[in-house]
Amino acid sequence: MSSTSTERPSRREAEVLALLRLRLSNAEIAERLFISVRTAESHVSSLLRKYGVADRFELAALAEPPQGGATPAGRLAGVPDPRTEFVGRGPERDAIRTALEHNRLVTLVGPGGVGKTRLACVVGAAARSFPLGGVFVDLVPVRDGFVAQAVAAAVGVTERAQQPLLPAIVDRLSQGRTLLVLDNCEHLLDAVAEFVERVLSACPDATVLATSRERLAVPGEQVVPVAPLPPTTDAVALFQDRARAADPDFAADPAVVADLCTRLDGMPLAIELAAARSASLGVTGLLAARDDILRLLAGGRTADGRHRSLRAVLDWSHDLLDDEERTLFRRLSVFVGSFDLTAAATVSQAAGSGAVADLLGRLVEKSLVVHVRGGTSRWRLLETVRAFAAGQLAVAGEEPVLRERHLRWAAATASGLERWPADRSRGHRGAGDRTSEAGRPADFHAVADDLRAALANCPPGPSPLAHQLARSLGRLAYAHRFLLEAARHFERAAAHAPTPADAARDLRSAADCVVVVTNSSPWAFRQLLAAAERAGAAGDGDARAVVLARAVELANRFSSEPAAEIPQQRLRDLLDEATAGGAPHRPAVAACLALATAWAARGQWRDPDPELAAAAVAAARAAGDPVLVSAGLEAVSAAATRAGRLREAHRVAGERITLLPRLPRDDPYAGPEIVDALHMAATYALAAGDMPAALAAARRVQHDDLVSNHPYASASKLIPALALTGRFAEAVRHAGDMWAGWQRAGRPPAPWLSPVILAAALAHGLLGDAESFGRWRRRALAVTGLADAEHLPSLVPFLAFVDARFAVHTSRLEGAAALVQRAFGDYPQSRYEPYARAAAAELAVVAGLPDASERLAAAAPVCGENDWAAACLTRAAGRLHHDEEALATSVTAWERNDVRFERACTLLLLPARAAEGRAELAELTHR
């Protein structure tokens, strides 16, 4: 590659560059490398800057072919840097490769220190039957309950609104043949087994290679035992290789080495530890050391004896350390994951940073500590070694003190990391982006397991330090889009809170996290009531009023309809309590009470009082809180929709979008409003028939890090807009992906998805594919989970619209009268009513129904609230009255609304422009 830049690409950028040569999109690069799309975009931007070129195509031209013509496809991401040559294990490698070819779960089982991890890395990296490669996940630092988080971080996915973490992982692993390597599962057997079962059942092309001291006991598991190395062959080769790495001039009688390896039971870790001492001991010292080790090993050659051989070498290695080395070694055992120099010095207090750096180097030379290569130097202890060091810590009586230091370090580290997301750009971004040039976002993922472990080790009860850590972890988890984990951390913070007021704030944050993920939940409602109880205990009537008001608003507003489970009388009582306890002269309290009152006034779900909604907006503006202003504007939009004022609802939803830059993206308090504003902007734009706005809003949903990448919901706003504007190929493509995602998710009942699938059916029908039209129409009924979905009130209007438009386009006019009658049924507050009536009125005209004129007149008021429907109705009137001026007006309306297909269809009705219409239709329907 030629370039005038002096900056060299990083290893990951080089991989991205190689894939750019293959003309892959950012999304495809992300899938190949198991990173987020946003991270891929960041790497491409960095490469453009470094090489001073204008676009990705110039980058692709600069890229050299990979060595040997191979492509990066099939790469195993996340594999630890081996640092040393792999020795032996030929039969085991062949056995594992064969097992992976015939089984979807292969577990390497053997004792600690036998070499399972290295063997899995070598085989996984060399596997050629996985076109999309795979990912390596180290579970050593992972605590129970965080397996999904570890895998998610490795594959580059996060939680999104209405999408918990596991479905996001499943969706990523369902893109093709993929290998997931789960290393060191023994301390998480039940959690890993459950995770693996769910992944394998949902991802037919995924294969799992696990390492553990015990089998996972999952159906279909193929166990491959990993035995110690043959002591006279591979074990000797390993010892000699590692000894020469420490001392290039090392030479010893192979028989002496073989004898020592035999006494070490061929355990690779024990052999490496002994070999690491060869440089300092020499041959004579090695012979003496052999005698020392043999005395420690007296006791037999059983399986327990293998563990004893490793323990003996660790004891021996530990005895050879000086006092400073021993002190640091045992104190490092409090870290469950990797650590940097500052962390090691802070927690161990063994010496200053410079001295600790020297000690770490000495421990690395002795193979007791592993240096983790990367942009920032980090170190870690292998789990077997860490367990030994932890035992030494307990013997020294230092464990309580070190646990306390570890907790203080964790709390301070988490607090420091909080400042990073608070300072980040608030634009649309991918939460998985952890690779900024400053490198700071990756710090959370490097220390997250230790932060979680420090919190898990805290005893129950009030504790300022534990509370600080739990609250910081909640904010960090939320900022990195582990949303339900964030909710649990906030709940833990409430349990450790030093005051009831702190607990109330934490429980409110937990509720906000839950609403973002579930779009409401009885869980969130209970958290708010618990927050109110704690606020009451603190004697804070205002805080109690605010969370009670929020509970009432939540129950009456969001889409899972908790109000159906919570009696309206209960909500009125809660609102009365809030009103009685809060100080209405305080602007924030007044705004929250006004919001709850507006949503509850009519005693029905999503039926706010319009005058009270306007008053709530005014109160929110007076309070100066953009989150409350957004909530009030949604009440105005909902009330307008109930009254049939769709254009007003759309306009007000646009106001909410202008507030987004003022809403803090990494604060759970703003999360529900961000998610709702994005979704409802697309919903109201479609209801008003404003196609450019609907497309823009839908694409905004697809690219926002809180709501994008859902396996089937992300495209739900986009597909109808694409179908209604005539972008059929794109609509069909997204619909296929959406349907596959819904199936991967287990085919959950999703009545809200039916209109989206009907839009896909319409796209197929207008492309002339009647068979696919029928298949997708049936699918739309199937996703409801209901036996009689054709009469579902929320579905009938859009179903009638799709059937009517298809009938007009294909001239299938049998049953037209019944279809028109159904479209003109009473569907109060349906956002799809304008579409249904406009298409049915046109069908009445085309079918020559005697009441066609009356249908046009009856449709006019509601169609006046929808640009698409109004243009359709104008065309229908032109057809009925043979009025070319009306048809030309319809053409102009379609043009203004960027609806090319309907414009072309209308041109066909104008003799002077029919040829233009035919040409455009041919272009739009070419597949």
Summary of the structure (lengths in Angstrom):
residues: 927
radius of gyration: 32.6
end to end distance: 38.5
largest distance: 110.8
contacts: 3335
relative contact order: 0.05
helix: 65%
strand: 4%
